[in-house]
């Protein structure tokens, strides 16, 4: 088993990093893409929106496929498909082809992302999940920080097509590596029986429509003049979500396992990730416009001002597992929520004369708080989910990490519009104070996490656990358990 952990960790880390890198380098490449393909702004925006909608709508179904057929197989298909779609985009003759292939890239990205966590859950014992998840998180932070620099250099030297070729060799390599890596045989909880009905196709369709409309609505709300369309899409998401809830209660094989949805640690971890990612990305949206439009910094200087955020994410991730073991998930995540909130409040105090020190301190607090919450909440979600539902848990975690940024940016956009002459000056606007409240909402979610380190026995498969998932179930018949006497 130990010999198979290294390739599994390599696939998980590289896969997650490539997806993070792809998103950041595209932002830098979009102006050149627009000029070369003679596209308008709306078309270029759909190169991002189409990908986000496809990913967000399919993440949970992809996780379910991983639970059913094995995360390694699903990961291999996702990685190889992602590489093929990236190659096609680099060779695309027009903007329509780019948009279509970005949607396909999102489909394969959805297959890839939950499997990066599902493979870790099946390869590592629950009590040792913290370290590989921290390594994965550090790689994501490093890729996100390096993306604009690498993307800018590639676009300047070779054009926008080169940024899509950047991820082809690593995704091709890890896809092939996943194919030749042996996977542990399915445990007794993994479902191999039943036909397509076991995948709950109607539930998958309703969830895809719900999440797709929600992400599209949030993205449209953040676009100038798109508030009406965004509100309509969000209303459609609510209607589809109600239909999904009704269907899941009656389904014989629900897409969202009831045992997973009844787990307080899992739901608390997802809520913390949603609130933290919304607060972080909404704050970065406001800070970027403040530094570039108000303080007139170029993109490189702007990136250097917030570089402490990425540095703290990369350096802080390996420190989170020992902190979690020493202080427990609850206190560690609560400290992360506090640091994140202080970081947003630090940005909220900046005026037009703010110097690099004040920006850097706020960015460092954001990075330290977010990485702590992300590592701890992710490890709780993945560990507390039964192994048979590890893929769905990974899909829900990735869904929170995709919806959160869209929610944060949409919130910031609407609040900036309320103060048209000072919205991008944090001290004069309403956006960052509200985002600080959103960051603070991660605190009650953190307080609902388990108070002690991961239970080596793992979560109970059904109702034999308490709200923290740490109370043992009843003794097996015939076992000789001595009564425990508390002094």
Number of C-alpha atoms within 10 A of each C-alpha: 10 7 8 14 17 12 16 25 21 18 30 29 24 21 29 23 22 23 21 20 26 20 17 19 25 22 15 22 22 18 15 15 20 17 10 13 15 13 15 11 11 10 16 20 16 19 21 19 21 20 22 26 26 23 30 31 26 26 34 28 27 30 34 32 20 29 25 20 15 24 30 28 22 30 32 26 20 26 32 21 23 31 25 19 26 26 19 19 23 17 15 17 11 14 21 16 15 24 22 18 24 26 23 21 27 29 25 28 32 31 32 36 28 33 35 29 33 28 28 25 27 24 20 20 13 22 16 17 22 26 19 24 28 27 19 27 25 25 24 24 25 19 25 21 24 16 23 22 16 18 25 20 14 19 21 13 10 10 16 24 21 19 26 21 19 21 21 19 11 18 26 18 16 23 26 16 17 25 15 13 14 14 18 13 9 16 10 9 12 18 14 13 8 9 8 8 13 17 17 20 15 16 22 21 15 22 26 25 22 25 25 24 24 29 29 23 28 26 25 23 26 21 18 10 10 14 18 12 17 23 17 16 22 23 16 18 24 16 14 21 19 14 15 21 14 12 17 20 12 9 14 11 17 19 24 22 15 13 14 21 13 13 21 20 28 29 21 23 31 27 21 33 30 27 27 35 26 28 34 27 20 27 31 22 18 23 25 18 17 22 23 15 13 16 16 12 16 11 16 11 14 19 18 13 21 24 17 22 26 25 18 22 27 25 16 21 28 22 15 26 26 13 17 23 15 13 15 19 32 24 20 27 33 25 18 29 31 20 24 32 29 19 28 29 24 23 27 25 18 19 17 14 9 13 12 14 10 15 21 20 18 26 29 23 23 34 29 27 30 31 31 32 31 28 31 30 29 27 29 25 25 28 28 29 27 22 24 24 26 30 35 31 33 29 30 24 28 25 24 22 20 21 24 25 26 25 25 27 27 25 22 27 21 17 18 22 16 13 15 10 11 17 22 29 28 24 19 18 22 21 28 31 20 19 28 24 15 22 30 23 19 29 26 15 24 29 20 21 29 24 17 16 19 24 17 12 11 18 25 18 17 14 13 14 16 14 15 18 25 21 13 14 15 8 9 8 6 6 7 8 8 6 6 6 5 4 3
